[in-house]
Amino acid sequence: MQERIVVACYQPKPGKAEGLKELMREHLSTLKNQDLVTDSASIMMESKDGTIIEVFEWKSQAAIDQAHTNPAVLQMWGKHAVVCDYIPVAQIPEAAQLFSGFIPFV
């Protein structure tokens, strides 16, 4: 079983930044409760444009695949769809810098 570290970027929809922040505070615990991620803490940060960037570790590719059929995860992702769009890390302006700097997410 090979762990998979991912960088996920959540761009808030207009007027939905606070709702996204609330959901992000539960994101990793929801995945942990479904036994899909490792015990490693995630790293969350915010870009200048308000996009939330999260680095976290899935237990395996199989766990990622299982997430796509897991009712609790699908419910969580449905809530995310209301408040944000998922974007590639390359679309974050700071990603073009040699040493990308972000604001810690609290």
C-alpha positions in Angstrom: 0.0 0.0 0.0 1.6 3.3 -1.1 0.5 6.6 0.4 -0.4 9.5 -1.9 0.4 13.1 -0.9 -1.9 15.5 -2.7 -2.2 19.3 -3.1 -5.8 20.3 -3.4 -6.9 23.8 -4.1 -10.4 25.2 -3.3 -11.3 28.5 -4.8 -14.3 30.1 -3.0 -17.3 31.1 -5.0 -18.3 34.8 -4.7 -19.6 35.4 -1.2 -18.8 31.9 0.0 -15.3 32.3 1.5 -16.5 31.9 5.2 -18.6 28.8 4.3 -15.6 27.3 2.6 -13.4 27.9 5.7 -16.0 26.3 7.9 -16.0 23.2 5.7 -12.2 23.0 5.5 -12.0 22.8 9.3 -13.9 19.4 9.0 -12.4 18.1 5.8 -9.6 16.0 7.1 -11.5 14.6 10.1 -14.3 13.4 7.7 -11.7 11.6 5.6 -10.1 10.1 8.7 -13.4 8.9 10.0 -13.8 7.0 6.8 -10.3 5.5 7.2 -9.1 7.0 3.9 -6.2 9.2 5.0 -3.2 8.7 7.2 -2.8 10.1 10.7 -0.5 12.8 9.3 -1.8 16.3 9.9 -2.8 18.3 6.8 -1.2 21.6 6.0 -3.6 24.3 5.0 -2.9 27.8 3.7 -4.6 30.6 1.9 -3.4 32.4 -1.2 -3.8 36.2 -1.7 -6.9 35.6 -3.8 -8.6 33.6 -1.0 -8.0 30.1 -2.5 -7.5 27.5 0.2 -4.6 25.1 -0.5 -4.4 21.8 1.4 -1.7 19.3 1.5 -2.7 15.9 2.9 -2.0 12.2 2.6 -4.3 9.5 1.4 -3.6 6.0 2.6 -3.4 4.7 -1.0 -4.7 5.1 -4.5 -7.4 2.6 -3.5 -8.5 4.9 -0.7 -8.8 7.7 -3.3 -10.9 5.5 -5.5 -13.0 4.4 -2.5 -13.7 8.1 -1.7 -15.5 8.5 -5.0 -18.2 6.0 -3.8 -18.2 6.7 -0.1 -21.5 8.3 1.0 -20.0 10.5 3.7 -17.3 11.8 1.4 -19.8 12.4 -1.4 -22.0 14.3 1.0 -19.0 16.5 2.1 -18.0 17.1 -1.5 -21.5 18.1 -2.3 -21.3 20.8 0.3 -17.9 21.9 -1.1 -19.5 22.2 -4.6 -21.8 24.9 -3.2 -19.0 27.1 -1.8 -16.0 26.5 -4.0 -14.5 25.3 -7.3 -11.5 22.9 -7.3 -8.7 24.4 -9.3 -5.2 23.2 -10.3 -2.4 24.5 -8.2 -0.8 26.0 -11.3 -3.7 28.5 -11.4 -2.7 30.1 -8.1 -0.6 33.2 -8.8 1.9 32.4 -6.0 2.6 29.0 -7.7 4.6 30.9 -10.4 7.1 32.1 -7.8 10.3 30.2 -7.1 9.4 30.1 -3.4 5.6 30.3 -3.2 4.5 31.9 0.0 1.0 31.6 1.6 -0.9 32.8 4.6 -1.4 30.0 7.3 -5.0 28.8 7.4 -6.5 29.1 10.9 
